[in-house]
Amino acid sequence: MAKRGKVNQRQRILEEAAKLFKEKGFAGTSMRDLGGEVGMEAASMYNHIKSKDEILESICFYVSDTYIAQLAEVKQTEASYTEKVESLLRRHVHLMLEDGAAVSVANNDWKYLTGDKLTAFKEARKSYEQGFATLLEQGIAAGELHPVNVSVALFTILSAVRWVELWYYPGRGISAEELEQNIITILLNGLAK
C-alpha cells in the first residue's frame, strides 16, 4: 500500500514538474518551486525522485517512448499507408491534447539532458523520425501519397502539429475532436477543394 502511495506521489511530482517546466522552462524551475506546487518540502521530494535531472529524463523518455510505441502499433496494422499516416497523426495530436505539458518539455527542454541520456533521447527522436519517414516512403511507393521529398513532408507534418501543445486548451472555440479533424484534413488533403 505504501508503495502505491509512493508511485502516485512520484507521478504527481512528474505531472506538476511538466507544467512548471512548460511555464518557466527547466532551467527556470527550482525544486523549491516544484515543492510548492505539490505541497512538499523540496527535501521530502527526494524520497520519490533522485534529482531535477531525473524528472526531466522521466518526462522526456515518457514522451519519446510513447511516440515510438504508437509508431510500432500503427506499422503493425493492415491499414493502407494513408490510413497509417492518419492514425499516427491522430495519436500524435491525442498525446499533445492529453499531456501537452510533457510534450512541451520533451520538445523544448530535452537539450538540458546530459551524457548518455542526451544521446539516448536524440537517438529515440531520430528513430521516430526515420520510422515515420519510412511510412511516408512506403505510401509514396505504393502510389497512395503524392511523390514529394520525404524529409520535407516529414518535417512539415511534425512542425505543423507541434503548435497544438502551445495553442490549444478547452474553451478555445474548437473542440479537441474538431481540432484533430481539421489538422488531418489540412495535412492529408490540403485546403483547396
N, C-alpha and C positions, 0 to 999 in steps of 0.2 A: 504494500500500500504506500509506504513512504517513497518507494522507488517511483511509483506512478506520479506522485506529487512533485518529485524532483524533475521528472520528464516534462510535466506540464509547466512547471516554473521555468525550465530551460526554454521551452517553446515560447512562452510569454516574453522572456528576455529577448529572444531572437526576433519575434514579431515587433516588439517595441523598438529594438535597435534598428530594424529595417526602416521603420517610419522616421526615426531620428536621423539616420544616415541619409535618407532621401531628402529630408528637410534641411539638414545642416552640413551634410557631407560626412564621410568617415573621419577625416582629419578634424572637422569642427565639432565633433561629438565626444564628450568626455564620459568616462564611466560614471561620474557623479551625475551627469545629465540623464544617463540611462537609468541609474538607480532611482532618481526622482520620478521617472515615468513608471517604473514597475513597483515603486513603494518599498525599496530595499536600500540599505546602505551599500555603497559600492563594494565594500569588503565582503558583504554577505553574498553578493552575486558570484563570487569566486567559488562558492560551493556548487554552482551549477555550470559555470563556464571557466575556462582557463585564462582567457585574455580577450581583449578587444579584437585582436587579430583572429582569434578562433571564431568569434562571432562573424566577422567578415567572411572568413573561409566557409563557414556553415551556410551563410546566406548565398554566397556566390555559387557554391557547388550544388546547393539545393536547386537553384535555377538552371544551371547547366545540365545537371543530371536529369531534371525534368524534361528539358527540351530534347536531350539525346534519347531518352526513353520514348518520348512521343514520336520522334522520327523513326525509331526502330519499330514501333507499333504500326505506324502508317505504312512503312515499307512492306510489312508482312501481309497487308490486306490484298485482296484480289481485285481491288478497285482499279479504274483507269488511272493514268498518270494525272490527268486533270483533276479527278476526284481526290487523289492522294495529295496533290498540292493544296487543294481547297481544304481538305481535312487538316493538314499541317498548319495552314494559316489560321483556321478556326481555333486549333489548340493553342497556337501562339498567342492569339488575341485573348482567349479564355484565361491563360495564366496571367496576362497583364491585367485583366479585369479583376481576377480573384486575388492576386497577390502583387499588385503594382509596385508597392514599396520595395519588395525583394527584387523584382525585375529591375527597378531603377538602380538599386545598389549594384546588382550584377553588371548592368550596362555602364555605370558611371564610376563606381569606386573599386572595381577589380584591380585597377592599377596600384592600389595600396597593398595587394597581396605580395608576399615576399618568397624568395627562394623557390623550393620545389612546388609550393602551392601556386605561385605565379606561373611557373612553367606548365604545370598540370592544367590550370584554368585556360591558358592560351591554347593548349593542345585540345581541350574539350571544345572550345569555341571553333577552332579550326575543323575539328571532326564534324561538328554540327553543320558548319557551312559547306564542307565537302559533301556530306550526305545529302543536304538539300540541293546542292548543285548537281549531284548525280541524278536525283529525281527529276530535275528540270531537263537535264541532258537526255534522259530516257524518254521523257514526254515529247521532246523535240524530235528525237529519232523515230518515235512511234507516229509522228505526224499529228499529235494531239495539241501541241503548243507551237506557236509561231517560231520560226528559226531565227532567234535573236542570240546575241552574245550572252552566254550563261552567267558570266560574272556580273554583267550589267543587270540582268534580270534578278539574280540573287540579291545583290546589294540594294537594288531599287525596292524589292519586296521587303527586305529586312529594315531598311530605312523608313519605308512607308508605314510600317506598323509600330516602329519604336516610339512615336509620339503619343501613342494611346495611354501609356502609363503616366505621362506628364499632363495630359489634357483632360482625360475622361474622369468623371465622377457622376454618381447617380444624381439626377436632377439637372443635368447639363442640357436638357432639351431633346435628348435622344436616348432611347433605351439601350441596354447592352446588346440586345438581340438586333436592333436596328443598326447599331454601330458596326457590329460584326458583319451583317449582311451588306452594308454599304462598302465596307473595306473589301469584301470578297468580290462584289460587283465591279468596283473600280479596278482592282488589281488583276482580276481574271478576265473581265470583259471590256474594260475601259469606259470612258464617259460617252463616247459617240454612240448614237443609236444606229 
